[in-house]
Amino acid sequence: MADYIWSKLAAPGEALLSVGASRYAREQGDFSYKNCLMATFEGRVIGMMHSYALRATPDRPVETDPVLAPYSDMEIPDTLYISSLALDEDWRSQGLGAQFLRHAQQRADDAGLDGLCLIDYAENHGARRFYERHGFQIVKTCQIVPHPMLGVTGEAYLMYRPTHNVLEKQP
């Protein structure tokens, strides 16, 4: 998905990686390095997570891009959105993913958010099992519009894990 989005932002001839690097080099905004967490071992990156607070944006323009439009309502306001969580294959099933989720939950709690959400893809069975083991449930589904830059087809799932005290927050 990142390649597709970055291709829409790139100047003619600009490398997609350069676009992404510029976005994450920013101090402010959802796509800032400040919203990234990396795990390293012996100087090598073995895992990463990018997450940011999703807030209600009632005046947000309607998404007209046919590839991105299906995702426009795949959000849960007042949650911490995990836009990516990736682990080196050699480091899976060793607790690192759970540590990333604990960090995300702490960020959500500190910000007074109602839980965690993310988008997973139907093809990604292992990740979905991991998220379900950690309390996430599928709450919405959309059909992916095929595009060669996406690398996935089929369905996308919005998954949500509420904060334990979410009911206590309601007036």
Secondary structure, 3 states (H helix, E strand, C coil): CHHHHHHHHCCCCCCHHHHHHHHHCCCCCCCCHHHEEEEEECCEEEEEEEEEEECCCCCCCCCCCCCCHHHCCCCCCCEEEEEEEEECHHHCCCCHHHHHHHHHHHHHHHCCCCEEEEEEECCCHHHHHHHHHCCCEEEEEEECCCCCCCCCCCEEEEEEEECCCHHHHCC
